[in-house]
């Protein structure tokens, strides 16, 4: 007979159950329709606590009994006897349970996973009213089993499950503990670093009795030593974070251990192809990698993290990776694994470069796949470069970076490779070929140009050009000359860049040279020249099936059309450019299209459309860390909120935009400030300008998207007047410039010296933010 009089041995919950409300509801429903459910997850993820919570919720629906049976310390061959003893059954298990409506919770099935599967199969087949809820790192694989992967706790802000758990446990350890403006972001950072792992969070929270939250964050580099003080009454495997992971590791087969520790060579994530290249070797043949990877996924030690470029993406929780790194260091294999990691990424980069070569002409889907693959693996590229720097062997890493140069420049990705490139070049290793050093130096110049560091870009371009020319590297010389053409806009350099690109036979370089000509033509107000060059870029890009190049030319043609007053054509080009980039993260160009469409909608009075487009553009710029992009988007937002009637916020955003760009306000800023002065008064606008100019990029974005105003300053803000308005004399001279008069003619018209006329024109250019007289003329015409 069954032992328990009340048919239940569930323990009382030791403290408040925090989070997982939706998980519990989903699992309650699942257990009502499935008789075998296994909660799978890594050690410390909270499987047992969740199972106990579920069993308590479901107890009333199982009058035949609810039993929790702990299996973690069992040896093989002891399972059936242990379960029978827990239920108080002396005879046959299946016969005694019979038709009772009962719930059996088998906790920590890993040590006897095979026996658990056999027992569940036998009991479920013989006992129609029985439901089994199991917890394990891997599925039982019995007929009818529903596997539910227990996720880490969500960490998406101060109201998230992970933060709530930390606060609850910290308050228990140190009464009175609560979040403050200073500690809240630190707790979020801490919970993120701990992967949302409940055991790790609880162990960390217990330490607030002796450490501050900031100290906890600072000491996480050695998390296993830090989180080593769990409750004495907890199971041994839960008393420290190391014990939880070590218990899981000891249960692996030798090949599974090999793969787990070798996978620690990946900093962030990897694909099967990379795993086979990097992790195969002695003890683990390449053909075995997939099988063992499946085992580790099943055992919840490797996480399947979606897909990249049509391939499954895998990663380790940071806690598991730190443990695996220790095992890798002890194995003596780390140096070889790091080398193989670098070589595998370098081979991928070579394939990407070859897909762009004239003789290959890969289709866009092939190129797109590489673009998305490297975008997802940017942390791996960075880690490979760091290892090259640490070992003083830069050649392979430099080749890797130059092979993916098109992914590093102009895409809007925050890849942070400039500093690494500086350090690789600074090694001055003699084995680096002059052509490679020259191309890498030119790449550094391209990155500097993208960051607005014009002097550094020009210096790198000339140094790299000299190196490439010394060994007759035509490709590198063409790339360097195109960079110089972009930087200087000199007609001779532009012509030479186009000629060298054509001589190289590389149509991509030719399109880049034409792009330089088009951009400078647009900047100088030579619209016909710009249009012809952009159309040439579009033609070449269509020939190459290059969607990024096509999008770039559509954006350029849209800007030409806008300057020409052709709004319909501009909209068509922006929309075409956006459509081409639906499946690739060319963020900078996507932002340009969205911002263009938003600004056009604003000009046409469609405020709803403008807000939608400008919101998306600003969010993308913020998420990519594009400081200049954020500043430009804020400028458009200032005009938007002004049109919506919020003059206060318009001034704040205009000031933030100008400050982030590091420029002086211009007359286009005055389009926002003028109406604001009429409503708020000049003194208030000057005060608001000072407040807005002091906002950080994050504060300014929050001000735009959420309407969050900066907190009142502790001390009074000194007003800052804006010299953005043209004087009456400057407006008079601007009108004469629009009529096509030279400085000498203006001097004769106004009876002033040519030098005075030239100084006035220079002031007008500075205030308007222009560089050519043609732009002044266009502004005057638009302002009439």
N, C-alpha and C positions, 0 to 999 in steps of 0.2 A: 504494500500500500504506500501512498505518498506520505512523506513525513510531516510536512508543514500543515498546521491546523488552519492557517489562513491562506495557504497556497501562494505565498510570496516571500521572497527573501531580499527584496530590493532595499538597498541602504538608503538612509535619509541623505538628502543633498547637504554637503558640509558648508556650503555658502551659496550666495545668490547665483543663479544661472543667468549669464549675460549673453545677449545676442542670439543669433541663429533662429529667430522667431519664424521667419519664412521657411527655413530649412525644416524645422520641426513640423510645421503644418504640412509641408510637402511629403515628408516621410510618414506622417500619420496616415495620409491618404494612400500612399504606396503600400503600407503594411495592411491596409484593409482590402487590397486587391491582389497582393502577392504574398505567398506563404513562406518565401525565403528571400530575405533581404540582407545583403552584406554591406556594411559601412567600411569603405576602404580609404586608407590615408596613411600618411607618414606618421612615425612615432611622435607623440606630443601634439597632434592635430586636434585632439579632443573627441576621439571616437567613443571611448568608454563613457564619458560624461554625457554625450549626446544619446547614446544607447540607453542609459539609465533614465534620462529625461523622457525619452520615447516610451519606454516600458511603463513608466508611471502614468503617462497620458493614456496608455492603452489598457491599463490593468482592469478597468471596469468592464471592458469588452472581452475579457478572458477569465471567466469564473472558474475555469479548471486549473488555474495557477499561472503565476509569472515568476520565473527563476532566472537569476543572474549567476552564471557559472564562469569563474575565472580560470583561464587555461594557460597563462603566460609561463608558469613554472613547471608545466608537465613534461615528462619524458615520453618518448614513443611507447605505445602499448598500454598507457595508463588511462586513456580517454574515457572509454565506456564505464570503467569502474568508478572514475572520478565523477562523471555525470550522474550515475546511479546513486552514489553516496550523497551528492548535493541534493538530489530529489527525494532521498530517503527510500529508495527502491531496492528491495532485496532480490526481486525476480527479474524477469525480462522487461527491458525498458519499453519497447513498443507495446507489449501486451498490457503493461500496467497503465500507461498513458491512455491507450485505447482511443475512445472517441471524445475525450475531454477537449474542450476549447481552451487551449493553453498556449502560453508564449514562453519560448526558451531563448534566453539571451546568452550566446556563447561569445565570451570576451577574450580577445587576443588569441586568435586561432593559429597564429604563425608557427609555433613549435610543432604542432601536430596537424598541419593543414590537410594532409591527405586523409588522415583518420576522421577529421571533422567532416570532410566531404562525404565519406562513406556513411558516417553516422546520420548525417542530415538526409541523405538519400534514403536510408532504411526507415528512419522515423517518419519522414514526410510521406513516404509511400504507404506506411502502415497506419498512420494516425491522421485521419482526415481533418480533425479540428486543431491540429498543431500548427503554430507559426514559429519560424526560427528567425531571430535577428542576430546576426554575427558581426563581430568587428575583427578586421584583419588588415594587414598591409596589402594583401592580394585576394582576388576572388576565390571562393571555394570551388567554383565550376561544377555546380550540381544542376540537374534539370530544373528549370523554372526559376532559377536564381535571378534576382534583380540586384545589380551592383550599383551602389550610390557612392560616388567619390566625395568624401568630406573635404570641402574647400577650406583654405585658410580663412580667418576672419577678415572681413572687408576693412581696408584702411584707406578711406577716401575723405578724410577730414576729421574734425574734432567730434563729430556726432557719430562716427563709424563704430562698428562693433568692437574692433580691436582697442580703440581708445577708451570706449566705455568699460571694457573689461579691465584695462590697466588702471583706470581711475577707481573702479570698485575695489580692486585688490589692494591698491596703494592706500586707499582710505582705511582699509582694514588693518594694514601694517602700520600706518601712521595716522591716527585719528585727526580729522581736520584737513587732510590733504584734499586739494581741489585744483582744477586747472586755472591758470592765470594767462594774461596776454603773453607773458614771457614763456611759460612752460608749455602751453598748448601746442605750438608748432614743434617743440622738442619732443613731446610725447608722440605726435604723429610721425616724426622722423624715426623715433625709436621703434615704434610698432612696424613701420615699413621695413626697417633694417632687420627686424626679427621675422619677416615674412608673414606677419599676421598669425604666427604659430601660438596657440593658446598657452601651451606649457612654457614656452620661452617668455611670453608676456607676463604670466603669473610669477615666474621666478624673478623677472626684472622688477615687477611692481613690489615684490616683497622687500627689495633692497632699498626702497625709499626711506626705510627706517634708519638707514645709516648713510645714504648717498643722496645727493640732489639729482634731479632729472638730467641736468646738463652733464654731471659726472658720469651718469649711466651711458649717455650717448657717446661721450668721449672715450669710454673704456670698452666699447663694443668690438673693437678690433680683436680683443681676446675674449670672445663671448663665452667660451667653454669654462675658462677660469672664473669669469665674472659671475655666471649663472650657475653657481655650484652650491647653493644653500637652500634646497627644498625642504619641505616638511619631513621630520623624522618618521612620521607615521605613513608617509606615502610609499607606494611600491618602490623598490630600489631603482628600477629603471626610470622613475619619474622624479627622483630626488635632485638630479642635476641634468642639465641639457645634454652634456656629453653621454651620460648613461642612457638617455633615450635613444640617441643616434647609434651609440656603440652596440646596444642590444639588437637593433635592426641589422647592423653591419655583420655581427657574428652569425646571423642566421642565413647569410648569403652563401652561395656556392663559390668556389675559387674563381671561376670565370666571371661571375657577377661582381665579385670584389674587384677584379682586374679592371673591368669596364667602368665601374663606379669611380674608382680613384683616377683612372686615365681621363674620364670625362671632366674632371676638375680642371683640366688644362683649358677648357672653354670658360671664358669670363662671364658670358651671359647666356648664350644659347647656341644651338648647333642643329644641323640637319643629318640625316642618315649618311649621305655621301661624305660629309666631314668626319662623322664618327668612324666610318670605315677607313678613311685615310689616316686619321690621327691615332685612333685607339687600338687598331689591330696590331699584332706583333706577337712576340713570344708568349705562349700560353693562351692566346686568343686570336685564332685565324680570322681573316676578313669575313669569310662566309658565316662565322658564328656571331658577328657583332649584332646583326639584326635580331637574332633569337634572344641574345642576352639583354639587348635593349628592351625588347618586349617584356622580358622577365622583370627588369627594374621598373618599368612603367607599371606593370601589374602590382609590384610590391610597393608602389607609391614613393619610391626614392628618386625616380626621374619623372618630371611633369611634362605632359604633352601640352604645349603652349600654342595651339592654333597652327596656322600654316603660313609659310612665306614662299612666294613665287612657286606655288603649286607643290611644295614639299612640306612634310610635317616638321614642326619646330619643337625641339626639346630643350629643357633647362633643368637645373638643380635648384631647389630652395637654397638660399644663401647659407643657412645653417648646415644643411647636408654638404654643400660644397666646401665649407670651411673644414669640416671633418675629413672629407675626401682629400683635400689639399694636404692635410697632415699625413694621411696615409701615402699619398703620392711622394711627398718629400722623404718619408722613411724608406720608400721602395727603391730609391736610387734611380728611378726612371725619369725624373722631372725634366732634366736637361734635354733628353731625347724627345720627350713629349712636346716640349715648347718648340723645339726645332721643327718637328713634324706639323705642329699647329701653324707655324709661320709658312712653311712650304705649301701646305694645303691651300691656304688663303692666297698665296702668291700664284699658284696654278689657276685658281679661279679668276684672279685678276688678269692673268695672261689670256685666258679664254674670252674674257670680256673685251679686252683690247683687240683680239683677233676678230671678234664678231663685228667690229667697226671698220676693219681694214677694207680698202677698195676691192681686194680680190675675194673677200668673203661676202660682204653686203648682206648680212643677216637680216631677216625680217624683223619688224618692230616687236612682235611678241617675244622673240628671243632676247632682244636688247632689253625690253621691259622686264623680263624675268631677272636678268642680271642686276638691273637697277634696283629692283625691289629686294633682291637677295642681299646685296651689299648694304642697302639701307638698314635692313634688319640685323645685319652682322657687324654694324659699325663698332660695337664694343669689342668684338673679336679682332678687328683690324687694329684698333688702338692698343689692345693687349699685346698683339704680335709686334707692333712697333716698339712698345715699351721693353719687351724682352730683347729686341735687337739693340736698343740703346744700352740696356744693362750689360749685355755681353760684348759690346763694342764691335758688332758685326752688322753694319748698316746696309750692305749692298742689296740683299733680298728685300728688305723693307722699303728701301727707296724705289726699287723696281715695282713693288706692289703699289705704292702710292702713285707713281707716274702712270702706271697702267690704268688706274681708275680716276685719272685726273678730271674727266668730265663729270664724275659723280661728286667731286670735292669742291668744284667751283660753280657758282651761279645757280645752285639747286635750292638754296635756302635751308640745307640740312646743317644742323649744328654738330659737325663731326669733330671739331676741335683738333685738327691735325696740324695746324700751323706751328704750334710750339714743338710738337714731336718732330716735324720736318726740320725745324731749326736745330734740334739736338742731334738728329741723324746726320745732318750736313756738317755740324760742328765736330763730329768725330774725326773727320778728315782722313778716313781710312784709305790707304794706298790702293786697295783692291777695287775701289769704286771707279768704274770707267769714266773718262771725261764726258762722254756723251750723256751718260746717266746722271752724273753730277750736274751737268748743264741743264738737262730737262727738269731735274728735281728743283734746281735753283729758280728756273722759270716758273714752275708750279708754285713755289713759295711766293713769287711775285704776283701770281694770279690770286692767291689767297689774300695777300696784302691789299691788292686792288679791290677785292670784294669787301674787305673790311674798311675801305676808305683810306688806307695808308699809302698814299700816292708816291711819296718819296722813296719808301722802302720798295714798293712795287717796281719803280723805274730802275732802282739800283740792282735789284735781283734780275730784272729783264736784261740789262746790259751785261751783267756778269755771266748769266746763263748763255746769252747769245755768243759771247766771246768763247766760252768753252765749247759750245756746239760747232761754231765755225772752225775752231782749231782742229777738229777731227772730221770736218765736212759732213756733219750730221744735218742733212737738209730738213728733216722733219722738225727737229728741235729748233733750228734756226727760224723756220716758218712760224712755229708756235710763239717764239720769243718776239718776233717782229710784229705779229698780230697783237701781242700784249702791249708792246710799245705804241702801236697805232691806236689802241684803245685809250692809252694813257695820255698821249699827246694830241691826237687829232690832226697831226700835221699831214698835209696832202701827200707829200713825198713818201712819208712812212706808210700811209694808207695804201698808196699805189704799190709800193714795194711789197707790202704784206700780201696783197692780192696776187701779185706776180709770183711770189715765192710759193704761195698756196697752190696756185695752178701748176707750177713746175713740179710740185711734190706728187701731183696726181691724186691727192686726197680731197675728195669733194666736201668732207666735213670741214676741213681747214678752209677751203674756199668759201663755204657758207659763213664761217666765223669771220673771215676777212671782210666779206660783204656786210656782215652784221656790224662790224666796227665802222665801216663807211656809212651805213644807214643811221646808226646811233648818233654819230657826230653831225651828220646832215640834219637830223631832227633837232639836235641841240642848238645848232647854228641857225635854225629857221629856214634851211634850204629844203623845203617840203617835197619838191619834185624829185630832187636827188635822193632824198630819204626814201620816198615811195618806190623809186626804181630799184634801189638796193634791197629794201625789204622784200619786194616782189621776187628778186633774184634768190634771196635766202629761202623764200617759200618754195620756189621752183626746185631748188636743189634738195631741200628737205623732203619734198613730196617724192622726188626721184629716189631718195634713199629710204623712204618710209620712216623718216625720223620725226616722231610726234613731238618731241621736245623742241626741235628746230622749227617745225611748222607752227607750234604754239608761240614761240618767240617772235616769229615774223608776223603772225596775226596780231599780237599785242602791239608791235611796232606800227603796223598798218592802221590799227585802231587809233593810235595816238596821232598819226598823220591826219586821219580823217577828222578827228576831234578838232585839231588845230585848223583844219580847213572848213569847219562848220558843218560837216556831214555826219550828223548824229546817227542816222540809220546805218550807214556803213560802219561806223565805229562800233556800234552795238553788235553788228553781225560778226565782226572780227573778234571781239572779246568773247562772244559766245562760242565761236568756232575754236578759239584757243582753249577755252575751259573744257569743251567737249573732248578734245584730244588728250587731256591729262586726267581723265577719270580714274585710270587704273595705275597711276604712277605718282610718287610723292615728289613732284617737281614743285615744291611748295612756293618758292619765290614767284614763279610764273602763275600759279594758281591764285596767289594773293593779288598779283597785278591785274588779272582778269576780273576778279571779284571787286577789287577796289575801283577799277575802271567802270564796271557796270553800276556800282553803287554811286559813284560820283555823277555819272550821267543821269541816273534816276533822281538824284538830288537836284541837279540842274533843271530837270523837267518837272519838279514839284511832286514827284511820287515818293513821299517820305517813307511809306511802309516798305517799298522795294529797296530804297536806299538803306534803311536800317537793317534789313535782312542781309543784304550783300556786304555792307560794311562791318556788321557783326562777325560774319564768317571770316572776313579778311583779317580783322583784328585778332580774333581767337587763334587763327592759324599762325599769324606773326608772333603772337605771345608764346604759343606752344613750341615754336621753332627757335625761340630766343633771338628773333631778328630785331635788334634794337632800332636800327634805322627804319625798318618796316613798321614797327610799332609807332614810331614818331610820325611817319607819314600818314598812317591810318588815323592817328589822333587828330591830325590837322583836318581830315575830312569829317571826323566825328564832331569837331568843334563847329563846323558849318552845319552839320545835321542838327545838333541840339539847339543851335541858334535858330534854325528854321522852325524847330518845334516849339520855340518860345522860351527855352531855358538859357537865358543870357549868362547867368552866373556860371553854370557848368561850361558854357561855350568858352568863356575867358580862361577858366582853369585848364581846359584841354588844349587850347591854343598855346598857352604859356608852356605847358608840359611838352608839347610837340617841339616848340622852338628850342627849349632847354635841352631836350634829348638829342636833337640834331646838332647842338653846339653852334647854332647860327644866330644871326640877328633877325628880329622880326622884319617882315617885308610888307609891301602894300597889300598883298593878298591876305595877310594876317589882319590888316586893317578892315577888310570886308567883314570880319567878325567883331573886331573891337569897336568900330564906329557905331553900329546899332546898339551895342552893349552900353557904350557911354551915354547914348540918348536915353536909355531906360534906367541905368543904375547910377549914372554920374561918373565923371572922370576919376574922382578920388577913389571910389569903390572899385573901379576897374583896375586901377594901379595896385590896390591892395590885393585883389584877386589874382592879378598877374604874378605878384611876388609869391603868393601861396602856391599857384600852379607850377611855377618854375622850380619850386623846391620839392615837388612830388617825385617819388621814384616811378620807374616804369610800371611796376605792379600796381601802385596806387592809382596811377593815371588810367590804366586799363580798367581797374575796378570802378573808377569814376565814370568811365564811358559806358561800360557794360551793365553795371549794377546801380549807377547813380550815387555811389558812395562818395561823399564829400570828405576832404581831408579834415582831421581832427583840429580843433582850434589850437593855435600855437600857444606855448607856455608864455612867451613874451610877445608884445605887440609886433606885428609885421610892418616893416618899413615899406611904404608904397614905392613901386618902381614904375616910372613913366616910360612910355614906349615911343621910340623915335622911328615909327613905321609909316608916318604920313608924309606925303610929298608936300613941300611948301608950295605956295602960289607960284613962285618963280619956277620951281621944278616942274609943276604941272604945265606951265607955259612952254618950257623947253621940251617936255615930253611930247606935246602936240606938234612942235616943229620937227622933232625926230620922226614922228609918224608921217609927216609930210615929205620925208626923205631928205631933209636938209643935213648937210655936213656940219661939223663943229665950226668951221670958218663961216659958213653961211648963217648959222645960228648967231654967231658973234656979230655979223653985219646986221642982221635983222633986229637984234636987241641992243645994239651999240655997246657991246662988252668985248673984252679981249677973248681970242680963241682959247687961251689957257683957262679962263674963267668958265667958258662954255664947256670945255672938256671936263673940268672939275664937277660941274653940275651934272653932266651926263654920267660920270662915274658914280656920283651919289645916287642918282636915280637907279642905276643898275644894281647897286648894293641894296637899296631899300626894297626894290621889287624882287630881288633874288634872281636877277637875270644876268646873262653874260653877253648878249648881243643887242644891237640897236633894233634888229628885226623883232625881237621879243617885246621890246618897249612899244613898238608900233602896234603889234597885235594886241597888247594890253590896253593901249589907248582906245583902239577901235572897239574892243569888247566893253570898255567902261562907258562909252558914250550913251 
